[in-house]
Amino acid sequence: MKPIDSVLALVRPEILALTPYSSARKESSGGRVWLDANENPLTPHAGAPRLNRYPDPQPPELIARLASLYGVVPDRVLVTRGSDEGIDLLLRAFCRAGQDSIVITPPTYGMYAVAAGIQGAAVRSAPLERDQDFALDVGAVLAAVDASVKLVFLCSPNNPTGQLLACDSVRHVVDALAGRAIVVIDEAYGEFASEPSFAGELAERPNLVVLRTLSKAFGLAGARVGATLATPELIAVLKKIIAPYPIPTPVANAALEALAPHAIAAARRSALGLVEQRRRLAAGLAELPAVRRVWPSDANFLLVEVTDSARVMSVARAAGLILRDRSKDVPNTVRITVGSPEETAFALETLARA
Ligand SMILES: Cc1ncc(COP(=O)(O)O)c(C=O)c1O
């Protein structure tokens, strides 16, 4: 079997057989008078940015800019409503309800298990090694994979712990599962990390999928723009099941602006600034009596073990400082996002009182 056939063999057969909805904007291009999509030409929105018209399902210019940003060819890019939609589409494409499973490595991002629950897929856990700074337990991941497992989600840098997974361990898992399962590497926080993206390895590894987002380093969380990067055949499968018009016109325009060369340079500078704030926040926290431990982070947040998370949360809330209690993942921990210099100072001042 060719490597790509072994990837397609993992897709739900009914999705492979599905005839997707063919929207008006998919079928038509060019022309002068558009009477094909039951739109309304007689509206105040008929001028720029033409909100009376359906948007392009996958705007080519946006795809081209995302492809160039992530260093892949455009055929390997699907633009989605945040990377959360990419997670959901993967679950729906690969997992049959009541039959198939995914593997996650807790503590990790909650949406993998939620998307699995919605789809009726079982969730198997291969916990990160807590006493090794949350390192990937390669043996546990591989042991969790049986014939029912279609997707393995690895989050790097991981939310909520902040660390990158060791690249060699990730590569080992991807290669060991070639032909058996898809490995999804969620790089939502990749711009804050010290290692390059796995996007550069997609061409050699057809069972690899990389998730990226404009929500974090590009500051567009409110616009909802994510990218799923994968082998072109897999992108074609996901295009069969994504909603007909997932990216609203104002969102595509905002993303195009954020991906202009000067804006990319500004986003990179701002990511470097946040990495500097992360260092300052970590150093300040380590001095506080309420703090027991600050884990190293390659993301724009820190996981912090405190003496009493309920007390820290309540002191913070009383001061108007909103943090995230992660004690259900790791006992007595709070997750603190790296903010502006003023916000960092305020957080340190407030937590000094806890
Ligand atoms: C690891 C991880 N993946 C994905 C997401 C979802 O991001 P998006 O805004 O692109 O949907 C988040 C959001 O916090 C996250 O932490």
The ligand as an ORCA input file, in Angstrom:
! r2SCAN-3c Opt
* xyz 0 1
  C      -3.552     23.930     22.726
  C      -4.675     24.680     22.112
  N      -5.120     24.299     20.917
  C      -6.126     24.943     20.315
  C      -6.739     26.009     20.928
  C      -7.893     26.654     20.225
  O      -7.451     27.778     19.590
  P      -8.328     28.529     18.498
  O      -8.568     29.877     19.052
  O      -7.442     28.546     17.278
  O      -9.578     27.741     18.262
  C      -6.314     26.444     22.176
  C      -6.970     27.575     22.830
  O      -6.665     28.017     23.904
  C      -5.252     25.749     22.797
  O      -4.796     26.100     24.002
*
